[in-house]
């Protein structure tokens, strides 16, 4: 992994990668650089065959992530927005599970970030909130569709329209997270869950994740399933090998190798 990151920390323990947003003094907000680093780390995770699951968390005990922070690169005067959608999409489409370890406030884009993760484990001190309409912002994609899928239409609208705070216990009750644990057990429990998933069939897990993702991603989602799953397996068949060899050797393929 890249040791030159400034906004995140990455560490691997066997097949489990831990990615930590390391801006506690700023509420672990994601700025332009943070988004670029998260995306890079996730792509490296995707391509590393030794890594099978990831845990995403925030540094410190108070903040998981409280949304985005605009800087000179993404000022509103330049009509630019933070490239966080690339991060959401990476988490959603990588054929490996990402477990959120929500160690504190998950607000705005931070709540969307944990929502798009495959599973979420929360500290007893975690707080969840959407604040867009209060601060002149909104997320009409992952932050609405996936939140609705996770907690239901009425609850999702409640979070977005009323901007209330929800405790970890309330988040668990509404299905926003999978488990709530004491703060001092959070990272260990999230890692334990990630490690348990690595004992399952990676192809089956990837296939199921692709199916969940394809529901909202149209052609791109279907292409991911076809390319990452079906094509990978097909290229290992006798049929594919024979067709490739025949083309290279400029001869007719042997039909006996075709799938029946």
Number of C-alpha atoms within 10 A of each C-alpha: 14 10 9 9 17 12 21 23 21 18 14 15 10 11 16 22 25 22 23 21 26 24 21 17 10 12 25 29 27 28 21 19 17 25 23 19 21 27 21 17 20 20 15 14 22 20 10 12 9 13 18 23 25 28 28 24 28 28 21 17 16 18 27 36 31 24 23 22 17 15 12 9 13 16 13 11 7 9 7 11 16 20 18 21 17 14 22 22 15 18 25 23 24 20 25 24 23 27 24 30 30 34 28 26 28 31 26 25 26 26 24 24 24 29 23 23 19 16 20 24 28 34 25 20 19 25 24 28 23 28 23 19 13 12 8 7 10 16 16 8 12 19 22 18 15 16 22 15 12 17 20 15 13 9 14 20 15 12 20 21 14 14 18 12 17 18 17 25 20 14 21 18 13 15 14 25 23 15 21 22 20 13 17 12 13 21 23 13 18 27 23 14 17 24 20 11 17 19 10 11 10 16 15 12 16 19 20 14 19 25 17 15 21 19 11 15 17 10 11 13 19 17 15 21 23 15 13 18 17 13 13 13 13 14 12 10 13 14 19 17 14 18 18 14 14 14 11 9 10 9 10 11 17 11 10 10 14 13 10 5
